[in-house]
């Protein structure tokens, strides 16, 4: 059995997609900005959880100029809870680049799209093909899995040479006439039929030409390296409050949850929680605090970190001085900012203790 014919794969996939595609909001438009937002937002996010965020985001920032002009805090506030906040910062930076360098129009070439912040080959290919009809591939995890099975690629798909081979196959397969529909058809097939576990081969439009299916290996492919488990890290944070106000610091670039407002503290590296916390607050906010009782536990897992530790109730020795990265704000104002989600929960729990401690 030879390799599948590109013409047959295109015909079968496009016919199946036209009859079976899900009705999703970003598929009802050819507006490049809305397609761009969808591609940023849906990276590493399931469609079911991402769709409400997509609709809220566009309601708040209906045009690329609206997004470019907005403060980053507003963008992060709309994004809060979706995770992987670097996507929001990159989308905001891309909008500013589009306004400043491209006259407010999403660039129409693959190369110009790929030069925008946070855009890699997949996103550039998706926007170029879907919004502008450019015949380029868009290879995400779903497409990688489909191609690995279709062409029976029995090598580690995370290896650079194999990724390049899959990209070359995708470039040969993409439809010259309907590149956007074809790329979405591959993604749709991977998301709904050619799934990671127990693929529904009986309902697959390309089952007849799938080399892995013919060899009975569809359940074994693709082959990939196992992801490393998140590294366990101990953390400690301070809920510093007095006179109805709460101390917040902005998480710095390059760190987990960068750009969000947070309680001071972080990953531990000293002899005790109290000593670590006092040192962190001193370096981050420039004040001394009295550490009180534990307020709540921390147990959060991210893609590459697992945080375990505590939040302690603290009181400041003196009033904190506000800067670009330090805020001493009323509790209600704190809750209106883009916050680390579990820090928001800790601040909400102050309700009913309006007096806090007095300075």
Buried (B, 14 or more C-beta within 10 A) or exposed (E): EEEBEEEEBBBBBBEBBEEBBEEBEBBEBEBBBBBBBBBBBBBEBEEEEBBEBBEEBBEBBEBBBEBBEBEBBBBBBBBBEBBBBBBBBBBBBBBBBBBEEBEBEBBBEBEBBBBBBBBEBBBBBBBBBBBBBBBBBBBBBBBBBBBBBBBBBBBBBBEEEBBEBBBEBBEEBBBEEBBBBBBBBBBBBBBBBBEEEEBEBEEBBBBEBBBBBEBEBBEEBBBBEEEEEBEEBBBBBBBBBBBBBBBBBBBEEEEBBBBBBBBBBBBBEEEEBBEBBBBBBEEBBEBEBEBBEEBBEBEBEBEEBBBEBBBBBBBBEEEBEEEEEBBBBEBEEBBEBBBBEBBBEBBEBBEEEEEBBEE
